[in-house]
Amino acid sequence: MSSLEIAIRFASLFGAAAFVLGLHFMNSPATARRGNQLSAAGMFVAIVGALVGVSSGQDGAQMNSTRWTVLIVGSLIGGGYGLWAARTVKMTAMPELVSLFNAVGGGAAALIAITDYHLNAYQPAGTATATVLDIVIGGVTFSGSLLAAAKLRGRFSDPISFPGARFVSALVALAAVGGSVWIVAGAHNDFVLLAVVIAAAMFGILMVLPIGGADMPVVISLLNAFTGTAVAMAGFVLGSVILVVAGALVGASGSILTKLMADAMNRSVLNIIAGGFGTGTVGVDAPTGGGLVRSIAVDDAALQMAYAQKVIIVPGYGLAAAQAQHECRELGEVLESLGIEVSYAIHPVAGRMPGHMNVLLAEANVPYDQLKEMDEVNSEFERTDVALVVGANDVTNPAARRPGNVVSGMPILDVDKAKSIIVIKRSMASGYAGIDNELYTDPKTSMLFTDAKKGLAALVSAVKTVVG
C-alpha cells in the first residue's frame, strides 16, 4: 500500500470521526455550532481525499479533461448555490431548504446506483441488493422531499387524496419491489431499472400527497432518515467507507428523531404516513369552543407582565413567520431586568421542522438554559403568573386531552394551567389541525390581536413605560 493510499484512507477516517463527534456536539444547543463546524471540516477533508484519489487513478478512476470539467463546473454550481441558499434563507424557510437538501441527497445517491448498474454488466448479489435499495429509497426521498418542500412553501399544502389512492400506492410499491427482486436475481435490463426508478418516485409523491401540514415536522425527519440510508447504500455500491459512515449516522439520527417526534404527537409513524392528523378529516367531533373571547390592550398586557414573578413565553410558527425572534428576546431581557423569572416553552413539533424554535431563538441569542422542553416545563405552568403564547396553536390546545377530535392524545404544553394567559395572534384562524383552540375561550385567556413582531415590540415599549 503506497503512502498516498494510506493518506487517502486517513482522510476518510478523519472525516468519519469528525462526523461522529460533530453529531455528538449537536446534542446540545450550546455546542451545536461547534459540532456543525467540525462536521463541515470532516466533509472538506474527505472531499479533498476523494479528489486526490481520483486524480491519482485510485480505484481504477480514469479522468480526462472532459470529466474534470464536468466535475469542477458541477461542484462550483452546486457549492455556489448551496452557499447562497444557506446565507440568504429566512429562518421561516429553513424547513423548505432542509427538504430540498434531502431531495438533493437522495437523488444524488440514487444516481450513483443507477450509473453503477448501467456501467457494470454483472453485479454480485450483495452489490445488486445495495443498488436497488439505494435506487428505491433515494427515488422515494427525491420526489417526496420536493413535494414536502412545495407543501411547506404553501403549494399543495392541503392534504390531497383521491378514490383508490392507497390501492394505487400498493400497486406502485409492488412494481418497485418486483423490479428490485428481478435485478437482485441477476437481470441486467435498463428498462427494468427505469421502471423501478419511476415506481419509487411515484411512491414518494403518493406517500407525501395525503399528509397534512401538522405532520410535516415528522415527515421532514423521516425523509432525512431516508436520505441517510440511501447515502449509506451508495457507499456499499461504491465500496466507500466514508459514505457508509456518513449515511448511517444521518439515517440512524433521523430515525431516532422521527420516533421522538411521533411520540411527541402520540402517533405511530405508520399512522402519519397513512395520513390523518392535520388532514381536516370530516366527521370528527371538533371542540365546541363556544365561550367568550376576551381581547386585551397592549398597556394592560404589559402591566400584567411587569408585575409578574414568573413568565413563560411559548413560541410558535406565528413568531417564525413574523421573524419576531429578536423582539421576543428583547422582551425577555426587559422582564429579566425587573427581576422576573423568564423561560421559553418549546414543544417538540412547534414550527415546521424538528428543532425549528430552538434554532430560531438561538439565532436571536436567547440563553440556552432558558429554552425548556415540554416534559421539563409543563410542571412549571401551575406556578406561572403569565404565560405569553406567540403564534402557537395546536400545541397548546386543551382539546387534545379529550377524545373525539383530530388532536386527541397529542401531548401539549399545559399553558391553560398558568394563572394568566396572553395570546398574541393576528386572528382567530385555526392551526394546521383545522380546529378551534379551546385555550382562546378560557376565562384566564386574553387575546392581543396583532402581528407577532409588532405586538412584541409594543410590549417591550409598554413594559418600559410601566416601570418608569
RODO-2510 file (C-alpha; in nm, 4 decimals, decimal comma):
residues 468
     n   res          X          Y          Z
     1     m     0,0000     0,0000     0,0000
     2     s     0,1504     0,3324    -0,1091
     3     s     0,1894     0,6307     0,1209
     4     l    -0,0637     0,8194    -0,0929
     5     e    -0,3250     0,5491    -0,0454
     6     i    -0,2582     0,5485     0,3291
     7     a    -0,3042     0,9269     0,3390
     8     i    -0,6337     0,8997     0,1484
     9     r    -0,7627     0,6368     0,3914
    10     f    -0,6605     0,8514     0,6870
    11     a    -0,8543     1,1402     0,5318
    12     s    -1,1636     0,9190     0,5162
    13     l    -1,1071     0,8052     0,8741
    14     f    -1,0729     1,1659     0,9923
    15     g    -1,3930     1,2578     0,8096
    16     a    -1,5840     0,9697     0,9688
    17     a    -1,4536     1,0570     1,3174
    18     a    -1,5432     1,4236     1,2658
    19     f    -1,8982     1,3252     1,1671
    20     v    -1,9427     1,1160     1,4817
    21     l    -1,8021     1,3852     1,7127
    22     g    -1,9951     1,6577     1,5309
    23     l    -2,3200     1,4690     1,5799
    24     h    -2,2362     1,4298     1,9489
    25     f    -2,1817     1,8054     1,9864
    26     m    -2,5132     1,8729     1,8148
    27     n    -2,6851     1,7048     2,1081
    28     s    -2,6749     2,0373     2,2958
    29     p    -2,7680     2,3862     2,1676
    30     a    -2,4593     2,5244     2,3430
    31     t    -2,2233     2,3081     2,1345
    32     a    -2,4325     2,2602     1,8196
    33     r    -2,2472     2,5273     1,6194
    34     r    -1,9126     2,3693     1,7069
    35     g    -2,0483     2,0307     1,6006
    36     n    -2,1651     2,1712     1,2697
    37     q    -1,8224     2,3283     1,2069
    38     l    -1,6424     2,0043     1,2956
    39     s    -1,8658     1,8025     1,0631
    40     a    -1,8066     2,0527     0,7826
    41     a    -1,4299     2,0261     0,8369
    42     g    -1,4537     1,6473     0,8217
    43     m    -1,6508     1,6680     0,4981
    44     f    -1,3935     1,9057     0,3482
    45     v    -1,1041     1,6709     0,4313
    46     a    -1,2974     1,3711     0,2941
    47     i    -1,3716     1,5572    -0,0321
    48     v    -1,0061     1,6577    -0,0716
    49     g    -0,9033     1,2968    -0,0119
    50     a    -1,1505     1,1761    -0,2738
    51     l    -1,0235     1,4312    -0,5282
    52     v    -0,6627     1,3260    -0,4653
    53     g    -0,7647     0,9625    -0,5096
    54     v    -0,9428     1,0349    -0,8361
    55     s    -0,6588     1,2433    -0,9773
    56     s    -0,4014     0,9757    -0,8905
    57     g    -0,6052     0,6954    -1,0516
    58     q    -0,7023     0,5194    -0,7281
    59     d    -0,9875     0,2649    -0,7530
    60     g    -0,9494     0,2479    -1,1297
    61     a    -1,0592     0,6086    -1,1868
    62     q    -0,9611     0,7388    -1,5288
    63     m    -1,0039     1,1131    -1,5609
    64     n    -0,9736     1,3256    -1,8705
    65     s    -1,0292     1,6944    -1,9440
    66     t    -1,3998     1,6496    -2,0114
    67     r    -1,4615     1,4661    -1,6841
    68     w    -1,2596     1,7190    -1,4886
    69     t    -1,4562     1,9996    -1,6484
    70     v    -1,7882     1,8379    -1,5585
    71     l    -1,6683     1,7688    -1,2031
    72     i    -1,5364     2,1199    -1,1431
    73     v    -1,8297     2,3023    -1,3042
    74     g    -2,0827     2,0849    -1,1213
    75     s    -1,9056     2,1407    -0,7886
    76     l    -1,8931     2,5159    -0,8407
    77     i    -2,2596     2,5361    -0,9356
    78     g    -2,3778     2,3109    -0,6541
    79     g    -2,1457     2,4579    -0,3932
    80     g    -2,2219     2,8131    -0,5017
    81     y    -2,5949     2,7596    -0,4883
    82     g    -2,5711     2,5862    -0,1512
    83     l    -2,3667     2,8720    -0,0063
    84     w    -2,6051     3,1330    -0,1460
    85     a    -2,9135     2,9450    -0,0242
    86     a    -2,7724     2,8959     0,3259
    87     r    -2,6729     3,2615     0,3616
    88     t    -2,9949     3,4127     0,2244
    89     v    -3,2592     3,1729     0,3545
    90     k    -3,5041     3,3170     0,6064
    91     m    -3,5451     3,1251     0,9284
    92     t    -3,9093     3,0672     0,8379
    93     a    -3,8000     2,8998     0,5138
    94     m    -3,5402     2,6762     0,6788
    95     p    -3,7694     2,3675     0,6693
    96     e    -3,8093     2,4125     0,2927
    97     l    -3,4318     2,4303     0,2498
    98     v    -3,3853     2,1151     0,4576
    99     s    -3,6408     1,9384     0,2378
   100     l    -3,4541     2,0488    -0,0748
   101     f    -3,1265     1,9232     0,0752
   102     n    -3,2980     1,5911     0,1483
   103     a    -3,4120     1,5740    -0,2135
   104     v    -3,0639     1,6506    -0,3470
   105     g    -2,9016     1,3924    -0,1187
   106     g    -3,1492     1,1177    -0,2032
   107     g    -3,1389     1,1954    -0,5751
   108     a    -2,7577     1,2022    -0,5856
   109     a    -2,7357     0,8685    -0,4044
   110     a    -2,9854     0,7122    -0,6456
   111     l    -2,7888     0,8429    -0,9455
   112     i    -2,4749     0,6720    -0,8136
   113     a    -2,6539     0,3376    -0,8042
   114     i    -2,8161     0,3920    -1,1449
   115     t    -2,4795     0,4738    -1,3065
   116     d    -2,3010     0,1797    -1,1452
   117     y    -2,5752    -0,0595    -1,2597
   118     h    -2,5663     0,0780    -1,6139
   119     l    -2,1866     0,0539    -1,6449
   120     n    -2,1428    -0,2930    -1,4897
   121     a    -2,2992    -0,5840    -1,6747
   122     y    -2,2600    -0,8057    -1,3692
   123     q    -2,3082    -0,7216    -1,0032
   124     p    -2,2706    -0,9650    -0,7118
   125     a    -2,5912    -1,0269    -0,5185
   126     g    -2,4743    -0,8069    -0,2308
   127     t    -2,3931    -0,5126    -0,4566
   128     a    -2,7170    -0,5611    -0,6516
   129     t    -2,9152    -0,5536    -0,3260
   130     a    -2,7471    -0,2308    -0,2182
   131     t    -2,8102    -0,0904    -0,5677
   132     v    -3,1859    -0,1472    -0,5676
   133     l    -3,2211    -0,0285    -0,2074
   134     d    -3,0307     0,2871    -0,2989
   135     i    -3,2480     0,3479    -0,6058
   136     v    -3,5788     0,2833    -0,4304
   137     i    -3,5035     0,4765    -0,1108
   138     g    -3,3292     0,7571    -0,2985
   139     g    -3,6134     0,7846    -0,5505
   140     v    -3,8773     0,7993    -0,2764
   141     t    -3,6727     1,0619    -0,0915
   142     f    -3,6165     1,2759    -0,4016
   143     s    -3,9800     1,3075    -0,5110
   144     g    -4,1237     1,3052    -0,1585
   145     s    -3,8869     1,5774    -0,0379
   146     l    -3,9605     1,8015    -0,3372
   147     l    -4,3330     1,7703    -0,2687
   148     a    -4,2773     1,8323     0,1032
   149     a    -4,0841     2,1500     0,0185
   150     a    -4,3711     2,2634    -0,2044
   151     k    -4,6203     2,1972     0,0768
   152     l    -4,4109     2,3982     0,3197
   153     r    -4,3985     2,6829     0,0691
   154     g    -4,7791     2,6870     0,0618
   155     r    -4,8341     2,4980    -0,2619
   156     f    -5,0376     2,1770    -0,2343
   157     s    -5,0373     2,2486     0,1410
   158     d    -5,3775     2,0867     0,1935
   159     p    -5,3911     1,7069     0,2104
   160     i    -5,4738     1,5647    -0,1326
   161     s    -5,6347     1,2280    -0,1785
   162     f    -5,8414     1,0526    -0,4416
   163     p    -6,0517     0,7360    -0,4599
   164     g    -5,8311     0,4288    -0,4688
   165     a    -5,5186     0,6211    -0,3666
   166     r    -5,3978     0,3501    -0,1309
   167     f    -5,4617     0,0827    -0,3929
   168     v    -5,2521     0,2795    -0,6434
   169     s    -4,9780     0,3216    -0,3825
   170     a    -4,9797    -0,0528    -0,3192
   171     l    -4,9501    -0,1245    -0,6936
   172     v    -4,6603     0,1196    -0,7292
   173     a    -4,4841    -0,0318    -0,4277
   174     l    -4,5388    -0,3807    -0,5697
   175     a    -4,3878    -0,2721    -0,9025
   176     a    -4,0809    -0,1306    -0,7259
   177     v    -4,0344    -0,4450    -0,5169
   178     g    -4,0912    -0,6768    -0,8147
   179     g    -3,8384    -0,4962    -1,0321
   180     s    -3,5886    -0,4889    -0,7457
   181     v    -3,6181    -0,8630    -0,6896
   182     w    -3,5634    -0,9228    -1,0616
   183     i    -3,2453    -0,7124    -1,0579
   184     v    -3,1093    -0,8849    -0,7446
   185     a    -3,1819    -1,2198    -0,9090
   186     g    -2,9339    -1,1301    -1,1840
   187     a    -3,1320    -0,9497    -1,4522
   188     h    -2,9476    -0,6649    -1,6247
   189     n    -3,2070    -0,4644    -1,8108
   190     d    -3,2137    -0,0862    -1,8219
   191     f    -3,5896    -0,0848    -1,8832
   192     v    -3,6477    -0,2792    -1,5606
   193     l    -3,4216    -0,0308    -1,3836
   194     l    -3,6184     0,2599    -1,5319
   195     a    -3,9440     0,1022    -1,4131
   196     v    -3,8044     0,0762    -1,0578
   197     v    -3,6918     0,4405    -1,0655
   198     i    -4,0326     0,5627    -1,1869
   199     a    -4,2183     0,3465    -0,9335
   200     a    -4,0008     0,4749    -0,6482
   201     a    -4,0540     0,8376    -0,7495
   202     m    -4,4294     0,7860    -0,7799
   203     f    -4,4448     0,6215    -0,4387
   204     g    -4,2658     0,9209    -0,2820
   205     i    -4,5286     1,1549    -0,4255
   206     l    -4,8195     0,9309    -0,3243
   207     m    -4,6750     0,8985     0,0275
   208     v    -4,6470     1,2735     0,0937
   209     l    -4,9537     1,3905    -0,1023
   210     p    -5,2204     1,2982     0,1592
   211     i    -5,0203     1,4168     0,4600
   212     g    -5,1423     1,7319     0,6337
   213     g    -4,9350     2,0279     0,7454
   214     a    -4,9429     1,9275     1,1123
   215     d    -4,7420     1,6157     1,0329
   216     m    -4,4759     1,7973     0,8291
   217     p    -4,2124     1,8072     1,1098
   218     v    -4,2275     1,4281     1,1330
   219     v    -4,2264     1,3861     0,7547
   220     i    -3,9145     1,6010     0,7197
   221     s    -3,7237     1,3979     0,9802
   222     l    -3,8436     1,0725     0,8191
   223     l    -3,7259     1,1830     0,4738
   224     n    -3,3974     1,2911     0,6311
   225     a    -3,3558     0,9362     0,7631
   226     f    -3,4317     0,8050     0,4123
   227     t    -3,1623     1,0328     0,2689
   228     g    -2,9015     0,8971     0,5085
   229     t    -2,9990     0,5374     0,4342
   230     a    -2,9759     0,5979     0,0582
   231     v    -2,6283     0,7524     0,1011
   232     a    -2,5174     0,4526     0,3086
   233     m    -2,6386     0,2184     0,0338
   234     a    -2,4429     0,4256    -0,2205
   235     g    -2,1378     0,3707    -0,0002
   236     f    -2,1864    -0,0061    -0,0245
   237     v    -2,2253     0,0192    -0,4036
   238     l    -1,9004     0,2158    -0,4402
   239     g    -1,7154     0,0465    -0,1560
   240     s    -1,6734     0,3852     0,0163
   241     v    -1,6367     0,3686     0,3944
   242     i    -1,6904     0,7416     0,4406
   243     l    -2,0254     0,7296     0,2585
   244     v    -2,1383     0,4317     0,4653
   245     v    -2,0447     0,6021     0,7925
   246     a    -2,1968     0,9396     0,6993
   247     g    -2,5140     0,7831     0,5632
   248     a    -2,5545     0,5515     0,8619
   249     l    -2,5189     0,8439     1,1040
   250     v    -2,7784     1,0526     0,9215
   251     g    -3,0122     0,7568     0,8802
   252     a    -2,9878     0,6497     1,2434
   253     s    -3,0207     1,0001     1,3889
   254     g    -3,3086     1,0791     1,1523
   255     s    -3,4867     0,7584     1,2520
   256     i    -3,4450     0,8324     1,6232
   257     l    -3,5692     1,1880     1,5734
   258     t    -3,8685     1,0630     1,3745
   259     k    -3,9613     0,8263     1,6564
   260     l    -3,9276     1,1035     1,9159
   261     m    -4,1390     1,3410     1,7064
   262     a    -4,4079     1,0789     1,6532
   263     d    -4,4124     1,0050     2,0262
   264     a    -4,4484     1,3784     2,0934
   265     m    -4,7661     1,3685     1,8854
   266     n    -4,8777     1,0389     2,0425
   267     r    -4,8970     0,8761     1,6997
   268     s    -4,7157     0,5996     1,5151
   269     v    -4,5006     0,6724     1,2105
   270     l    -4,7177     0,4348     1,0068
   271     n    -5,0265     0,6306     1,1084
   272     i    -4,8624     0,9553     0,9975
   273     i    -4,7626     0,8132     0,6582
   274     a    -5,1174     0,6851     0,6122
   275     g    -5,2421     1,0417     0,6693
   276     g    -5,4808     1,1687     0,9336
   277     f    -5,3778     1,4411     1,1730
   278     g    -5,3898     1,7773     1,0031
   279     t    -5,5946     1,6468     0,7130
   280     g    -5,9205     1,8129     0,8066
   281     t    -6,0962     1,4789     0,8465
   282     v    -6,4717     1,5096     0,8142
   283     g    -6,6969     1,3709     1,0841
   284     v    -6,4778     1,4196     1,3908
   285     d    -6,6079     1,5905     1,6994
   286     a    -6,4423     1,9314     1,6899
   287     p    -6,4098     2,1360     2,0086
   288     t    -6,7181     2,3336     2,0836
   289     g    -6,5262     2,6464     2,1798
   290     g    -6,8467     2,8449     2,2419
   291     g    -6,7036     3,0654     2,5197
   292     l    -6,6282     3,4338     2,5174
   293     v    -6,3083     3,5582     2,3556
   294     r    -6,1525     3,8472     2,5517
   295     s    -5,9197     4,0946     2,3848
   296     i    -5,6594     4,2954     2,5741
   297     a    -5,4792     4,6227     2,5124
   298     v    -5,1005     4,6338     2,4929
   299     d    -5,0743     4,8500     2,8062
   300     d    -5,2848     4,6091     3,0108
   301     a    -5,0812     4,3124     2,8908
   302     a    -4,7581     4,4959     2,9766
   303     l    -4,8909     4,5757     3,3222
   304     q    -4,9638     4,2088     3,3913
   305     m    -4,6180     4,1022     3,2796
   306     a    -4,4289     4,3844     3,4531
   307     y    -4,5673     4,2853     3,7942
   308     a    -4,5382     3,9094     3,7481
   309     q    -4,2833     3,6953     3,9274
   310     k    -4,2626     3,4223     3,6643
   311     v    -4,3326     3,4445     3,2892
   312     i    -4,3179     3,1609     3,0357
   313     i    -4,3061     3,2529     2,6677
   314     v    -4,4478     2,9915     2,4272
   315     p    -4,3211     3,0491     2,0710
   316     g    -4,4941     2,9014     1,7673
   317     y    -4,4829     2,9265     1,3909
   318     g    -4,6528     3,2679     1,4054
   319     l    -4,3384     3,4030     1,5716
   320     a    -4,1225     3,2481     1,2992
   321     a    -4,3452     3,3776     1,0188
   322     a    -4,3238     3,7319     1,1579
   323     q    -3,9457     3,6973     1,2148
   324     a    -4,0035     3,8234     1,5669
   325     q    -3,7360     3,6219     1,7469
   326     h    -3,5245     3,9295     1,8260
   327     e    -3,8219     4,1212     1,9709
   328     c    -3,9055     3,8120     2,1742
   329     r    -3,5538     3,8004     2,3163
   330     e    -3,5654     4,1757     2,3909
   331     l    -3,8907     4,1354     2,5836
   332     g    -3,7366     3,8531     2,7840
   333     e    -3,4348     4,0675     2,8681
   334     v    -3,6524     4,3613     2,9789
   335     l    -3,8557     4,1344     3,2070
   336     e    -3,5396     3,9779     3,3486
   337     s    -3,4027     4,3243     3,4288
   338     l    -3,7061     4,3669     3,6566
   339     g    -3,6165     4,0515     3,8475
   340     i    -3,8816     3,8376     3,6735
   341     e    -3,8035     3,4705     3,6073
   342     v    -3,8329     3,4133     3,2297
   343     s    -3,8208     3,0883     3,0334
   344     y    -3,9311     2,9630     2,6920
   345     a    -4,1513     2,6545     2,6496
   346     i    -4,0538     2,4574     2,3379
   347     h    -4,2906     2,1904     2,2064
   348     p    -4,1165     1,9168     2,0005
   349     v    -4,3321     1,9887     1,6940
   350     a    -4,3587     2,3670     1,7257
   351     g    -4,2917     2,5210     1,3860
   352     r    -4,2466     2,3202     1,0681
   353     m    -3,9304     2,1299     1,1419
   354     p    -3,7782     1,9446     1,4380
   355     g    -3,5854     2,1964     1,6467
   356     h    -3,7205     2,4933     1,4470
   357     m    -3,7962     2,7043     1,7546
   358     n    -3,4651     2,6174     1,9234
   359     v    -3,2682     2,7286     1,6178
   360     l    -3,4801     3,0406     1,5777
   361     l    -3,4334     3,1583     1,9368
   362     a    -3,0672     3,0579     1,9474
   363     e    -3,0133     3,2735     1,6369
   364     a    -3,1525     3,5654     1,8410
   365     n    -2,9075     3,4841     2,1255
   366     v    -3,1702     3,3693     2,3750
   367     p    -2,9764     3,1961     2,6595
   368     y    -2,9756     2,8196     2,6085
   369     d    -3,0642     2,7480     2,9705
   370     q    -3,3935     2,9353     2,9280
   371     l    -3,5124     2,7029     2,6494
   372     k    -3,7223     2,4368     2,8228
   373     e    -3,8542     2,1234     2,6543
   374     m    -4,2162     2,0188     2,7048
   375     d    -4,1534     1,7482     2,9653
   376     e    -3,9419     1,9857     3,1716
   377     v    -4,1595     2,2953     3,1538
   378     n    -4,5108     2,1541     3,1898
   379     s    -4,4758     2,1164     3,5646
   380     e    -4,3876     2,4883     3,5911
   381     f    -4,7066     2,6335     3,4412
   382     e    -4,9057     2,5964     3,7632
   383     r    -4,6733     2,8436     3,9402
   384     t    -4,6501     3,0773     3,6397
   385     d    -4,8100     3,4198     3,6701
   386     v    -4,8274     3,4919     3,2952
   387     a    -4,7923     3,2550     3,0001
   388     l    -4,7328     3,4510     2,6797
   389     v    -4,8263     3,2471     2,3705
   390     v    -4,6782     3,3893     2,0499
   391     g    -4,8268     3,2298     1,7416
   392     a    -4,8541     2,8760     1,8820
   393     n    -5,1833     2,6989     1,8158
   394     d    -5,2341     2,3221     1,8089
   395     v    -4,9545     2,2527     2,0598
   396     t    -5,1463     2,4499     2,3266
   397     n    -5,4981     2,3230     2,2543
   398     p    -5,6587     2,1605     2,5629
   399     a    -5,8883     1,9673     2,3254
   400     a    -5,6026     1,7179     2,2936
   401     r    -5,6872     1,5889     2,6420
   402     r    -6,0276     1,4567     2,5388
   403     p    -6,1239     1,2035     2,2701
   404     g    -6,3189     1,2619     1,9533
   405     n    -6,1104     1,5168     1,7609
   406     v    -5,8069     1,5233     1,5337
   407     v    -5,5623     1,6277     1,8093
   408     s    -5,6851     1,3785     2,0702
   409     g    -5,3968     1,2248     2,2633
   410     m    -5,1365     1,4682     2,1343
   411     p    -4,9126     1,5824     2,4222
   412     i    -4,9455     1,9590     2,4610
   413     l    -4,7927     2,2417     2,6605
   414     d    -5,0058     2,2903     2,9748
   415     v    -5,0481     2,6635     2,9126
   416     d    -5,4046     2,6615     3,0471
   417     k    -5,2699     2,5824     3,3963
   418     a    -5,0971     2,9227     3,4234
   419     k    -5,2619     3,1893     3,6397
   420     s    -5,2988     3,4244     3,3421
   421     i    -5,2591     3,3692     2,9687
   422     i    -5,1922     3,6242     2,6946
   423     v    -5,2056     3,5093     2,3309
   424     i    -5,0521     3,7168     2,0525
   425     k    -5,2246     3,6215     1,7304
   426     r    -5,3343     3,8041     1,4166
   427     s    -5,6785     3,6400     1,4061
   428     m    -5,8863     3,3520     1,5390
   429     a    -5,7810     3,1323     1,2446
   430     s    -5,7211     2,7666     1,3296
   431     g    -5,3829     2,5945     1,3154
   432     y    -5,2649     2,3055     1,0993
   433     a    -5,5166     2,0671     1,2538
   434     g    -5,8060     2,2802     1,1296
   435     i    -5,9974     2,3066     1,4596
   436     d    -6,0587     2,5858     1,7100
   437     n    -5,8231     2,6209     2,0041
   438     e    -6,0188     2,5908     2,3289
   439     l    -5,7461     2,7869     2,5075
   440     y    -5,8695     3,1079     2,3445
   441     t    -6,2054     3,0904     2,5254
   442     d    -6,0545     3,0047     2,8640
   443     p    -6,1625     3,2672     3,1241
   444     k    -5,7948     3,3239     3,2090
   445     t    -5,7001     3,3969     2,8462
   446     s    -5,6734     3,7408     2,6850
   447     m    -5,6118     3,7851     2,3114
   448     l    -5,3771     4,0501     2,1744
   449     f    -5,4735     4,0605     1,8073
   450     t    -5,1676     4,1800     1,6171
   451     d    -4,8677     4,0645     1,4188
   452     a    -4,6141     3,8913     1,6448
   453     k    -4,3292     4,1271     1,5593
   454     k    -4,5368     4,4422     1,6120
   455     g    -4,7041     4,3033     1,9233
   456     l    -4,3785     4,2067     2,0941
   457     a    -4,2161     4,5391     2,0070
   458     a    -4,5179     4,7212     2,1514
   459     l    -4,4995     4,5105     2,4675
   460     v    -4,1311     4,5961     2,5119
   461     s    -4,2070     4,9694     2,4909
   462     a    -4,5131     4,9411     2,7155
   463     v    -4,3285     4,7439     2,9863
   464     k    -4,0502     5,0037     2,9890
   465     t    -4,3127     5,2780     3,0259
   466     v    -4,4963     5,0976     3,3057
   467     v    -4,1795     5,0624     3,5160
   468     g    -4,0793     5,4232     3,4726
***
